[in-house]
Every structure is written in C-alpha cells, then in structure tokens.
Amino acid sequence: MTREELLEKVRTSRPSVTVVGLGGAGCNITTWIADKKLAGGKIIAANTDAAHLSTMTRADKIILLGEKLCKGRGCGGFPEKGAEAARENLAEIKEELKGTNLLFLVAGLGGGSGTGAIPVVAGVGREVGALTIACVTIPFTIEMARREKAREAISSLALVCDSIVVIDNSKLREIAGNLPLKEALSVANALVGSFVKNLTDTITQPSLINLDYADLRAIMERGGISSIGIGEGDGESRIEKSVSQAISTPLLDITDISNAYGVLIHIVGGEDMTLDEVAVAGEQILEKIPNTKRIIWGAKVDPSLSGRVRVMAVLTGVTCPFLSGVPKPQPIPAPQLPKEVVKPLREAMEHMARAQDSFPRETISKAAVFSKEKQDVKNAPRTSYRG
C-alpha cells in the first residue's frame, strides 16, 4: 500500500461525527462548541423559535422545526408540540444524519422544543445506525413541573438512545455555587460542550493516548444513564486532587458509584504531564469503582494547562434516584444533644480532664484499685456472727 493510499484510507475510515443542538439551550451549547473549533464534526442547530435560531451563525446547518405547526414562534413549553414539530422535519433530519457514525444530541430538558424533539431525533439516529449519545441538563430541584417533563423525556430517550449523559443543574452549586448567577448558569453549557468536544477531538485527532471509535462504542453502546465528573488540580498531588474531585462530585446524584457498568476517562495536562501520572489517574479511579466491567481512557497534551491536570470521568450504566424514584440511602446522623445540655456537659468534661491532669498517675491507679476492692467488698455476701 502506498502512502497516498494509506492517507486516503485514514480519511475514509475516520468516523463521521454530528452534533445536534435542540431547543434554546441545546443551540446555545452548539455555539459554545463551535467557538472552541470542533475538529472533524458537523454542527446542526434546530429549534422552533425562528428569532433565536437566526442568531446561530456558527452552526454548519440550521433547521427550523415545525414551520407549519409553530410558525417560528416556539412551542410554548409543551413537549408534545415540540415532538410534533420535529416529526414535521423528519425527512430533512434523516437526510442530514445520513452517513453519521457518532451522533451527539444536546438539549436542556424541561421546556418544549428540546424536550419534545430530542427523542424523535434520537430515533432517527438509531435508524441510520449511528452511536447515539444524548447530553442533557435537567432543571433545578425547585422546578418541580419542569423536572417532571425532563423525567418523562429521559424515559423516552432510554428507548432509542445508546447513552444519556445527564447533568443536574442542582449539582452545579457544588462546583459553581460562588460564581455570579450568569456565569454559574453557563457552566452547564461549558460542561456539556467540553464533553462533546473532548471526545470528538480525541477520536478524530492524534492524542498522547488515543480513544478510537470502537473503544467508545464498546463502553457507550446500550450504556443507559451516564454521569460525568470533572476535576482539576495543580501542585505535587495534582493527580490525586483531580481524580478525587471528578469521582466525588458527579453532576448527577447516583445511587452507588461502585456499580457503574463502564468508565471512560479523559486526561488533559500540560507538557509537563508524565506517563506515570496518567497511569496513576486510571488506577485510582479503578480502585474507587471496583465492580466496573469496562474501562477505557485517553490522554491529551494541552500547552495552556502547564502545571495543571484535568480529569473527566464518565460513568455509564448507573442508577439515579431522579429516574428510579428510589431515594438514595442517607447515612444515619449521630444523635444530637440539646444545646442547653451540650455546653454544661462540655464544661464538666473539661473540668474533669483538668482535675485528672493535676493528680499523679499512681494516685489515680490506686484510687481505681481501691474503688474496685471496695466494690467487691460491698457486693460480698453478708455473714452473721452470734455470740
């Protein structure tokens, strides 16, 4: 085989990647991905709101969903209307997805357009034979009605999607609680966008340790619900910090992390990142998830991360209380004494400790023995004497 033939083979064997943003939030995420210059992928923005769709100047293709049904005015937060709008464009969507090997669907669930359209588009992805991965966010806990819509959408997605990566907005407080509101809300978009871009770049571009399409398919196909965690560290123990943060703060409340079906690890660091650090990261994650059936990992050097390491861990095949309805077991708290009891009790214990410190050790020992002897005498049976 000549070099020209080999290069042609490389070009034709490279997986075709398509990213589809659905609804307002989904389209915003695709803009973030486009701004970061996605390598080797096509970006499609689809929405029922014509005004919002007109701002999607970075997408390779825009689709106005349900032009006859919604007339470009949105679907009023009704998922059923969003699904019907997507079916109106079924032929166009199928044509755009033809030949796609890896399909990412991104949306914010709880509204109308994205929530209703994403199961429909996922079904098209299944028809064309693409590995279909949905990346969705779910509303805050206080948004009860919107969360219920999101739950129903995920149940529908599970029937036609290979994996569903879920990010709970309520969990963002743990990583972005101190940020200004606008910046904190954009963190979810950045997390979904980073997940899609990192995987796409690693599959389509040369990396330090590559993930190929077959690896990804092995762990994500029929993977069910997935959770993502991201950690970053610097200094001497930067790997330990990154792994601990990625595993301990997944962006979806899951029942038991140790029972994940598969784990996908992506490690990015500066040019000073060593092979030993990359290996240690994988080993530490494996220790925390001993029951996993599959684990794949990739690593990439990013010169802008000099002195730092970033770890992304995707746990597939997990169960979460949000979908199962079974609450996560909570540790039983230790019984608390009333405040009016705690202070006098603490003072008494401190006083006793000071008193014990003021006596020689032998005196305390003798007192203890004497007390025991006295107790033995006290408990001995009485004997009567008669003169």
DAPE-V596528 format. One record per residue. N is the residue number from 1. PHI is phi in whole degrees, 0 to 359 (none if undefined). PSI is psi in whole degrees, 0 to 359 (999 if undefined). D_LAST is the distance of its C-alpha to the last C-alpha in Angstrom with 2 decimals. Layout:
n phi psi d_last
N PHI PSI D_LAST
N PHI PSI D_LAST
//
This chain:
n phi psi d_last
1 none 129 123.34
2 283 166 124.99
3 297 321 123.19
4 297 319 125.04
5 294 321 123.93
6 295 316 120.32
7 297 323 120.38
8 294 321 121.85
9 296 319 119.08
10 299 317 116.47
11 295 317 118.10
12 282 336 118.26
13 272 349 114.74
14 295 130 113.09
15 296 142 111.11
16 274 122 112.63
17 247 133 110.15
18 232 134 110.53
19 246 123 108.39
20 243 120 108.73
21 263 127 107.41
22 242 131 107.04
23 79 181 106.82
24 298 309 106.54
25 295 318 103.47
26 298 318 104.70
27 295 322 108.10
28 297 323 106.49
29 293 321 104.52
30 295 328 107.72
31 296 318 109.29
32 299 316 106.43
33 296 318 106.94
34 295 322 110.70
35 297 330 110.26
36 273 6 108.23
37 62 74 111.13
38 297 131 109.86
39 264 127 111.32
40 73 27 112.85
41 220 157 112.01
42 255 139 113.77
43 246 128 112.39
44 238 132 113.03
45 248 128 112.13
46 226 132 112.10
47 202 160 111.45
48 270 349 112.64
49 265 107 113.10
50 294 321 116.59
51 298 314 116.08
52 292 321 113.00
53 295 330 114.62
54 293 343 117.64
55 272 355 115.46
56 276 67 114.48
57 282 345 117.18
58 269 347 115.29
59 287 149 114.94
60 286 334 117.35
61 210 136 117.71
62 242 142 116.90
63 231 120 116.61
64 274 110 116.74
65 281 138 114.66
66 59 50 115.80
67 300 320 118.95
68 287 321 120.12
69 283 311 116.71
70 259 343 115.38
71 57 30 118.70
72 77 11 117.07
73 254 10 114.76
74 88 181 111.44
75 238 17 109.46
76 66 22 107.31
77 80 14 103.97
78 259 111 104.35
79 300 326 103.51
80 299 322 105.47
81 289 323 108.58
82 296 321 107.94
83 293 318 107.75
84 295 324 110.96
85 295 320 112.67
86 294 323 111.75
87 294 331 113.15
88 297 331 116.41
89 254 22 116.77
90 302 316 115.52
91 296 318 118.77
92 295 318 118.98
93 296 317 115.36
94 297 321 115.84
95 295 320 118.96
96 290 331 117.20
97 268 357 114.29
98 299 131 116.51
99 85 359 115.83
100 284 132 112.53
101 266 322 109.85
102 232 119 107.07
103 243 121 106.77
104 255 127 104.52
105 247 122 104.19
106 240 137 102.74
107 197 155 101.91
108 261 119 99.58
109 273 155 98.11
110 118 346 97.51
111 260 222 101.08
112 245 302 104.10
113 296 302 106.59
114 295 318 104.35
115 296 319 101.67
116 278 326 104.20
117 278 331 106.61
118 296 322 104.30
119 294 328 103.40
120 293 313 107.11
121 292 325 108.16
122 298 323 105.31
123 297 323 106.74
124 294 320 110.10
125 300 321 108.43
126 295 321 106.95
127 296 320 110.42
128 276 0 112.13
129 84 17 109.46
130 277 147 108.01
131 289 113 104.42
132 254 119 103.44
133 238 119 100.73
134 266 135 99.98
135 239 108 98.53
136 231 154 97.35
137 249 148 95.36
138 243 151 93.29
139 294 171 92.80
140 295 159 89.86
141 302 325 86.81
142 288 345 87.78
143 272 72 91.15
144 299 313 89.80
145 295 319 93.18
146 291 323 94.78
147 295 326 91.84
148 294 319 92.18
149 299 318 95.86
150 296 320 94.92
151 298 317 92.40
152 295 321 95.06
153 295 320 97.59
154 293 323 95.25
155 298 321 94.58
156 290 321 98.35
157 297 323 98.81
158 300 338 96.29
159 280 339 98.67
160 233 355 101.62
161 255 150 100.25
162 283 311 98.98
163 218 147 96.53
164 236 109 95.64
165 272 117 94.40
166 248 131 92.62
167 242 121 91.88
168 270 120 89.74
169 302 331 90.90
170 295 332 87.37
171 283 348 86.26
172 295 339 88.87
173 300 330 86.50
174 287 337 84.50
175 242 343 87.52
176 223 22 89.85
177 295 334 87.69
178 265 0 88.69
179 279 156 92.41
180 303 152 94.86
181 306 312 95.26
182 297 317 98.72
183 292 320 97.76
184 296 319 94.49
185 291 334 96.32
186 281 348 98.88
187 297 321 96.15
188 299 316 95.94
189 300 317 99.70
190 294 323 99.43
191 293 314 96.59
192 296 315 98.52
193 299 319 101.68
194 296 318 100.00
195 301 310 98.62
196 295 313 102.08
197 293 317 103.94
198 299 315 101.56
199 293 316 101.71
200 297 314 105.46
201 297 320 106.19
202 292 327 103.97
203 282 321 105.64
204 264 344 109.22
205 239 152 109.17
206 298 137 108.24
207 228 172 104.68
208 300 311 102.51
209 230 114 100.72
210 278 147 102.58
211 255 127 101.41
212 258 173 104.10
213 298 322 104.84
214 295 322 103.43
215 300 312 100.09
216 297 318 99.91
217 296 323 100.87
218 297 327 98.20
219 261 334 95.38
220 261 338 96.76
221 294 127 98.46
222 56 34 96.37
223 278 349 93.74
224 70 217 92.77
225 282 136 91.08
226 234 151 90.96
227 236 148 89.27
228 239 142 90.52
229 224 140 88.71
230 231 133 90.34
231 226 151 88.79
232 220 139 90.31
233 213 161 88.96
234 220 176 90.10
235 84 193 88.74
236 295 319 86.88
237 257 39 84.79
238 294 327 87.59
239 293 314 87.31
240 300 318 83.56
241 297 314 84.19
242 296 313 87.09
243 295 315 85.37
244 300 317 82.15
245 292 319 84.13
246 295 322 86.36
247 275 323 83.48
248 279 342 80.92
249 233 60 83.36
250 296 148 85.54
251 273 25 87.82
252 210 134 86.58
253 287 111 83.02
254 247 154 82.29
255 290 309 79.34
256 211 109 78.61
257 295 332 80.74
258 288 345 79.59
259 259 17 81.30
260 299 140 84.81
261 291 315 87.47
262 216 161 89.56
263 226 131 89.76
264 246 124 92.91
265 243 129 92.56
266 234 124 95.32
267 242 129 94.92
268 233 134 97.32
269 210 172 97.23
270 288 183 99.47
271 292 348 101.35
272 271 359 98.32
273 291 133 96.24
274 258 161 95.36
275 297 323 95.16
276 298 320 91.53
277 296 319 90.70
278 297 317 92.44
279 294 319 90.53
280 298 321 87.17
281 301 314 87.81
282 297 319 88.34
283 295 319 85.28
284 293 322 83.00
285 293 321 84.26
286 296 325 83.78
287 297 324 80.13
288 279 341 79.52
289 232 71 81.36
290 288 340 80.35
291 266 7 81.37
292 292 145 85.01
293 271 328 87.67
294 222 144 90.51
295 215 126 90.87
296 231 153 94.16
297 208 154 94.89
298 217 160 97.75
299 219 147 98.24
300 216 144 100.96
301 264 128 101.86
302 236 109 102.71
303 304 336 103.92
304 287 349 102.92
305 259 33 99.21
306 303 127 99.13
307 84 357 95.55
308 233 160 94.14
309 226 137 93.27
310 238 129 93.30
311 241 129 91.62
312 245 125 92.36
313 241 125 90.20
314 249 120 91.23
315 257 118 88.64
316 258 156 90.26
317 69 38 88.79
318 261 164 85.93
319 248 145 84.38
320 225 144 83.93
321 300 331 82.18
322 301 322 85.41
323 264 321 87.16
324 283 336 84.40
325 80 356 82.71
326 266 117 79.31
327 296 146 77.51
328 292 132 76.43
329 301 131 72.65
330 255 142 71.09
331 298 141 68.04
332 285 119 64.94
333 290 149 64.32
334 292 143 60.89
335 299 136 59.14
336 257 133 60.00
337 280 148 57.64
338 301 149 59.13
339 301 324 60.78
340 291 344 58.55
341 265 326 55.52
342 298 313 57.13
343 295 309 57.81
344 300 322 54.37
345 296 317 52.75
346 295 318 55.13
347 297 321 54.51
348 294 318 50.74
349 294 320 51.10
350 296 321 53.47
351 296 318 51.08
352 296 319 48.23
353 297 319 50.61
354 293 321 51.59
355 295 319 48.01
356 294 323 47.15
357 293 337 50.27
358 277 350 49.22
359 258 147 46.03
360 296 152 46.15
361 299 323 45.61
362 295 324 42.61
363 298 317 40.71
364 295 321 41.19
365 296 315 40.13
366 295 320 36.87
367 299 321 36.19
368 294 317 36.73
369 294 315 34.35
370 301 317 31.69
371 298 321 32.15
372 294 316 31.82
373 297 319 28.63
374 297 322 27.21
375 293 322 28.36
376 296 320 26.78
377 294 319 23.36
378 297 324 23.91
379 273 353 24.89
380 289 149 22.10
381 293 142 19.79
382 282 144 16.46
383 240 130 13.21
384 262 143 9.98
385 242 134 6.52
386 242 128 3.77
387 274 999 0.00
//
